[in-house]
Amino acid sequence: MVDLSVKIGDVTLQNPIMPASGAFSWDYGDVIDLNRLGGLVAKTICREPRLGNPTPRMAETEAGIIQSIGLPGKGIDYFLENIVPEYNKWEPPLIVSVSADTAEDFAAMTRDLSVDGVDVIEVNISCPTKAPSGGNFAMHSEHTKMVMDGIRAATDKPVWAKLSPNAGDIVSIAVAAEEAGADAVVLCNTFLSLKIRTDNFRPALGNKFGGLVSPALKPIVMRMVYQVAQECTIPVIGIGGVTKAEDVVEYMLAGASGVGIGYAGFRNPTALTTIIDDLEEWCDERGIKEISELIGAVRDDDIEWDPLVAASHGV
């Protein structure tokens, strides 16, 4: 039987399957065994209570949903007192996602969350719909490095930097996060999108813009994972369009050490454990003993990268 365990920095996960932040809570334990997941990823928290964005907060598209939730929550104190103990009832490591408006508060929040019961801190420096005034440092490499420097100095906990697909050069931003001490990068947050209603000519969301969540995004994020994995030495976690075991395999071949699943869980609450079962079967059928062998194992050494050289060969 295949060994599904993977290492992300100093953290060992029993398998590479995790929920995406904001698409999960311990309530899933009513329908699946949460102890089977690689990690438990909590919804992003902020220091103070937030109401979130105005409604409507979700709109359907032909290939997924656009959401603009706005990080509602009851704040860090409530989270530490009430939410962490709930997640600690299960065995997988708890990955806490955090957002802040300033670099200083990101560092302070990280310090405050460096407590027993929190295994990993995922710094959401990329939320596309929180507010235009802050919370999205991952659009520029210099901003990423600045905020990550402060975060790294504030904690000895493993830190995963969640990056934005809306940045112009995701590779340089991932490199900046690594140079500032991130233990892993998470690729990626949602794609900033817009839907307009044709019955009243108004935006479909109360916040106008939202983040697209869709299986159609997988090839785009796959490209980002591949490119970042080529340039970074820290692990990469891929998020975007995972709906079946083969999607996990594809992400790992591109260089991911783990994946986050959001949309599939909305569509089918048992999707995460089904994918674990199918992934195990996929590996066993092919005689794969350790799933970590798949990380970065894409066979592309014989492909010519230079387009001018490729063109000369008639490609």
N, C-alpha and C positions, 0 to 999 in steps of 0.2 A: 504494500500500500504506500502511496506517495506521502512524503513529508511535506505538508503545505506551509510550514513555518517560514517566515521571512524576518530579516533583521532590518530595522530602520534606525540607523545610528546605534545607540545602546539599548534600544527597545526591541524585544522579540515579540512578534505577533504569531499566533498559532496558525493563521492563514492571512492572505493579503486583502481580505474583504472587510471593508468598513463602510458605515453609512456616511454620507456627506453631511456636514454641519447644516442645521436648519431643516433637514429632511428626516428627522429622527427624534424619538424620545424613548424613555424606558417603557412607555405604554405599548411599544412593539412587543414587549415581553408577554403580552396577552395572546399573541398569535405565533411567535417564534421563540426559540430558545436563544436568548441573548448571549449565553455562555459559549455559543458556537462561533460568534463573530471574532474577527481579528482584533478589533478595537471598538470602543463606544465613543462616538463623537457628539458632544453636546452642542446645542444651539449657541451661536455667538452671543456673548454677554457684554454689556457695557457697565460703566461704573454706577451710573444713576438709572433709576427706572425710566423706561421709554415706552411711549404709546405705539410707536411704529408709524408707518406711512398712512395717509388717508386711503380710504376704500374708494373703489374696488382695488384689491391687491393682487388679483390673479386674472389672467385672460388666456383663453385657449387659442392656439394656432393650429395650422394643419399638421405640424410636426412637433408638438410639445406645448409648453406653457411659458408665458411671460409672467414673472412674479416680482412684486415690489413690496416686500413685507416691512422693511425698515427697521429690523432688529428690535422688535418689541421685547420687553422683559422687565423683571423686577429688580435688576441691579445686582452688583457683586455680593453684597452682604447676604441677600436672600439666597443667591446661588450657592454660596459656601455653606450656609446653614441648612438648606433644604434640598438642593438639587444634587450636590456631590454625594451626600449619604444615600440618596436613592440609587445613583449609578454604582456606588460601591457595594451594592447588594449582589452584583454580578462580578465574574472573574476577569474578563478582558480589561486591558488598560483603559483608563479614562483619558480621552483627549479633549481638553477644554479649549474652546475657541473664544477669542477675545478681540474686541474692537475698541478704539479710542479715537478722539479727535486730534490729539497732539502727541508728539513723540514722547514728551515727558509723562503723559498719562499712560501711554502704552507701556513704558518702563515700570511705572508705579503699579499698574494693573497686573503686569507679569510678576512683579515682586509679591503682590498680595495673594496671587494664586499659587505661589510656590509652597504648597502645604501638602501634608499627608493626604492621600486619596486622589490627588491629581498627578497623573503620570506623565503627561505631555501637554505643552501649551502650544496650541495652533494660533498664531497671530494673524488675524484677518486684516491685513493691510490693504485689502483689495475690494471691499464691499462696494458694488457699483451703484447702489440705490440708497445708501444710508443718508448722505447729505453732500451737496457740492462743496461744503466748507471744510470737510475733513473726513478721515477714515479711509482714504484711498491713496496711501503713499506709494503703492506698487506701480504707479504709472511711469515713474522715472527712476533710473538706477541710483542717482545721487540721493533721492529721498528715501529709497529703500535702504540704502546703506546707513543713512543717518538714523532712521528709526530702529533698524535692527541692531546697530551698535549699542544703543541705549537698552534695548530689550535683553541683549546677550549679557550685558554687564549687571543686569538686575536679577538674574536667576541662574541656578545650576541645573534646572530642569531641562529636559530636551525641548527644543523650540523648533516648530515647523512653520515656515513662512508660506502663507497662502497668497498666491500671486494672481494677477489679473490678466485675462486674455485680451483686454482692451488696450494694453500697452503696445507701443509700436515695436519694441524689440524685447521680447520675453527672455531671450537668452542673456542679454546683458544685465537684466534685472535679477535673474536667478543667480548669476555669477556674483552680483553685488550682495545678495542675501547670503550666499555661501561665504564670501570674504568677511562679512560681518558676524559670522559665527552661527548661522542657521544650521541645524542638524539635518534638515530635510526641507524640500520645497514641495508645495502642494499646487498642482496645475490642473484645473484652475477654477477661479470663481466664474460667475455667469457672464454671458455676453450682453452688454447693454443694448437694449432693443426698444422698439416702439410699435404699437398697434393702434390704428385709428378706426373707430366705428364708422360705418357708412350710413347708419340710420340717423345719427345726429352730428356727424363730422367732428366728434370730440375724441381725445385720446381714451383708450379703453381702460387705462389705469389712473387712479386718483393722483399718483405721483408722476404722471406722464410717461416716464421711462421705467423699464423693468429689466430684469435679467432673464434671458432666454435659457430654458432648460429643455434639452431635446436630444434624442438619440442621433439626430442629424449632425450634432456637433462633434461626435466622436472622431472623425478623420482630422478635424482641425486641431483638436486637443492632442490627438496622437502625434501629429507633426510637431507640436510644441514639446511634448514629452521627449520625443526622439532627439530634437535639437538640443534641449537642455541637458539631457543625459550624456550627450557627446561632449559637453563643455564643463559639466560640473562633476565633482567626485562624490558629493553627498547624494543620498537617495532621493528619488522622485516619486511622488504619489500622484496618480492620474485620476482626474474626475471629469467625466463628461460622456454621457451616452452609453454607459455600461448597462446592458440588459440581459446578458447571457455569459456563460463561461468562456466562450471563445473571445469575447470582448476583453476579458481579464487577461487571457493569454496574449492577445495582440498588444495590449498595453505593456505587458511585461517584456515581450520581445522587443518593444521599442525602447525599453530601459526603465520602466516603472518597477518599483519594489512592492507597491501596493496600489489599491484603487479605492475610490470613494463612490458610493452609489446613492443617487438621489431620486431621479425621475422614476426608475424602475420600482422603487419602494412605494412611491405614490400610486403607481398603477396596480401593484400587487404587493401587499405587505409581507408576503412570504418570499419575495424575490431574493433577498440576501442569502437566506439559508439554502434555497434551491440552487443558487449559483455556486455555493460552496460544494454541495453534493455533486453537481454536474462537473465542476472543476476537478474534483477528485477522480471522478469516473473518466474524464478526458485524459488525465495524466496516466491513470492506471492502464487504460487501453493502449497507450503508446510506450509503456515501460519507463516512464519518467519517475525516478525515485525521489528527487527533491525538486520542488517547484522553483526554488531559487536558481536552478540551472537555466531557467528561461529568461532571467533578467538580462536584457541587452543582447539576446541571442539571435536577433534578426540577421539573416544571411544576405549581406549587401556589399561584401568586400569587392565583388567583381563589377559593381556598378560605377560607371564613370560620372563623377560629379561635375566636372567642368563642362558647362553647356556648349562651349565652342569646340572642345575636343569631341564631345558626344555628337555634335552635329556633323563633324567631319567623318564620323563613323557611320553616318546614315541613320542614327537613332531618331 
